[in-house]
Amino acid sequence: MINDRLTNGDAVQLRPVDMPNLRDRVELRLRDAILDGTFRPGQRLIESAIADQLGVSRAPLREVFSALGREGLVVNIPRRGNFVVDFTDKDIEEIYSLRLLLELGALRRAIRRFKAEDLAELQALVDRLGEVAVSGSAPEEVVRLDLLFHACICRAADHGRLFQVWDSMRAQTQLLIGLTSRTHYQPGEPRQHHQAILDAIKAADLSGAEAILLQHIEDAQRRACLALGRVRSIENGFTPDPEHN
């Protein structure tokens, strides 16, 4: 659901961008602002205010809106403008159920293909994920490492089309994980979840790895629904009941 009430785009402050590689820098700045929660799901992106804050003309900004639209982060509504994508419960179910189909399929193909260097890379990601999550200093890095872990499993499947479909959902998945990690995860949980998956992979225990991955993704879907519900409650002036978070 697009939230047309959130129209105060000039309340968000973005740093101006330098001239070299202007369009790419604008795209990076705006994508980061969406993924880190500076702009909330459903919030209107006011072109004039954002252009002024970044110190650019509207032309590169329009190109960026189109590019972010192709990634699934921005929605253009004729005669109303551009908005950060919002998610219904059905959207969330579709994203996570597709992730589940792809990642279980990837895991089945990859379980006998993992090399020692693949397992070492996965372990390094899990270790780093645990360090960053506990420190609480870089929530965006937690999300990036989380997705890299799952991307490594999908790549190990050696199935280009599978990875292409998975990667096409990366931006929306990153947005949902970011919302969830800011509100519905304890610091030690990300490492615990991913270490359990990796331990089963190291043991070549396909059924065990599948069961843990299934539980992990279904739990992530539930938490994403809770996180978006919390965001909407705050926007509507309600204080969520912590017992239901």
N, C-alpha and C positions, 0 to 999 in steps of 0.2 A: 504494500500500500504506500503510495507516494504521499508524503506529508507536506501539504501546501501551506501549513501554518508556519513552518520554519523558513521564513523569508528574510531573516536578518543577517544576510551574508556579509554585510559590512562590519559585523561584530567580530568576525574572525580575522585575525591579523596574520598575513603571510609575508615573509621577507622578499624584497625585490630580487629579481634574477639578473645575472650578468648577460651581456650581449652575445658572446660566443656560444654557438649551439643553442640559440635561444629557444627554439621550439622544444628540443629535447629536455632542456632544463625546466621549462614551464611544465611539461608533461610529468617529469619526475617530481617536481614540487607539489603539483596538484594530486598526483597519485598517492604520494606519501601522506598528504593532508587527509585524504579519504581513508586510507588504510589505518592511520594512527588515531582516527576518531575525531580529528579537528573538525571535519564535516561529518555529520551524523547520517545514518541511513534515512532516506526520504527528504533530506534537507535540500532546499533550492540553492543552486549555484548561481549567484547573481553576477552576470558577466562583467558589468561595469565596475562593480566593487572589487572583484578579483583582479581584473586588469589593472586597476589603479594601485592595488596593494603590491602586485608583482612588478609594476613599472613597465608594462608591456601594452601593445595595442591589442585590440580585440581579435585581429586576424589569426595570430598564432594560437590564441586561446580557443577559438572555435575549432581549429584543427585538433587541438588537444582533447576537447570535449568529444569529438568524433572518434578519436583513437581510444579514449577511455570507454566510450560506448561499445566499441568492438570487443573490449575486454570484459564487458558486463558490469562496469563500475558506475557508469553514468547512463541515465535514461533521458532522452529528449521527448518532451510532450509538446506537440504543436500548440502554438499560441500561449503556452505557459512557461516554457523554458527548459533548462537542464536541471536535473535532480540527481543526487546520489541514489544509487539503486537501493530500494527497500525490498524486504523479503516477506512474503506470506509464509505461513506454516507449510503450505504445499510446495513453495519454492525450496524451502529448507529440506523437506523430505526428498524432493527430486535430486538436489545436489548431493546429499549424503547417501541416498540409495544408489546413485550412479557411481559415486566414489567407492562404495562397497563392492559393486559389481566389478569395477575396473581393478581395484587394489587386491581383491581376492583372486581374480584371474591372474594378475601380475605375480602374486605370491606363489600361486600354483606352478607357473612357468619358471619362476626364478629360484625356487627352493633348492634345486639341484645345480643351478648355474652360478650361485654365489661363489666368488673367489675369495681368497684370504684378504686381498686388498679391499674388496667390497665390504667384508665384515669389519675390517679395521676402520674404514671410512664411516660406517654406520655407528660403530662404537664411539668414535671421536665426536660425531654429531650428538649422540645421546649424552656423553659426558659434558660437552659444551652446553647443551640444552639445560642440563641440571644446574650448572654453574650460573648461567645467566638468569634462569628462573628464580633461583634462591636469592640472588643478589637484588632482584627487582629493579635493576638500573636501566634495563633496555627491553621493555615489553615487545617492541617490534622485532628485536632479534630472536626472541623466543618463538614468535610466529614463523619467522624465516627459517629457523633451524628445524622446527616441527615439519614444515612443508618439504624441506630438503630431505629429511629422513624418508618420507613417503615417496618422494620423487626418485630416490635411489633405488627403492624396491621396484618401482615401475620401470626404471631404466634397466635394471638387472633382468627383467623379463625378456629383453631383446625383442620387443614388439613395437615397431615404430608407430603404427596407427593407434595402438592402445595408449602409448605415451602421449601422442598428439591430442587425443580426446581428453585425457586426464589433465594435460597442461592447459587446455582451453578453459578449464574451470579454476585455474590456479588463483586468479585475482579475486573471484567471488569467495573461494574457499579461504583465502588469506583474510578477507574482510570479516568473515564469520568467525574464524579462529581468533582474530584480534579482539572482537567483541566478547567472545567467551573467556579468553584468557584474562581480560581485564576485570571480569566480574564473577567468574564461576570456577576458578581453579585455585587450589592451594599451591604454594611455591614448589613443593616437592613432587606434585602429581605428574607434570609433563615427563619428567625423567622416568618415573616409575612405570608409566604406561608404555613408553617406547622401549625401555629396557626389557620389559616382559616380552614384547614382540620379538626383539632381537635375540633374547636368550633362546626362544623357541626356534628361531631361524638357525642359530648356531648349532643347535642340537638336531637340525634337519627334521624337526617335528612339525610336519605340515598341518596335521589336525589341530595341534596345540596352537600354532601360530595363527591359523584361521580363526579359531575360537576367540583368541585374545584380540585380534584385529577387528573381528565382528563386534565384540563388546566395546572396544575403543571407539569405533566410528558411530555405533548406535548411541553411546553415551555422549559423544561430541554433538550429535544431532539434538539430543534432549537438552543439552546445556545451551546450544545455540538458540533454541526456542525460548528458553528461560531468559537468556541475556537480552534478546530482542524485546521480550515482554517487559523486562525491567526498564529498558530504554524508553519504551512507549509510555510506561507508567510515570516515569519521571517527567517526560514531556507534557503529559496530561495533568501534572500536578499531584500525582499520588505517590506515596511512599511505599515501596514494595515490602511485603512481609518477609523478613529475613528467613523465617522457617520454610518458606517456599522457594528459596533461591538455591 
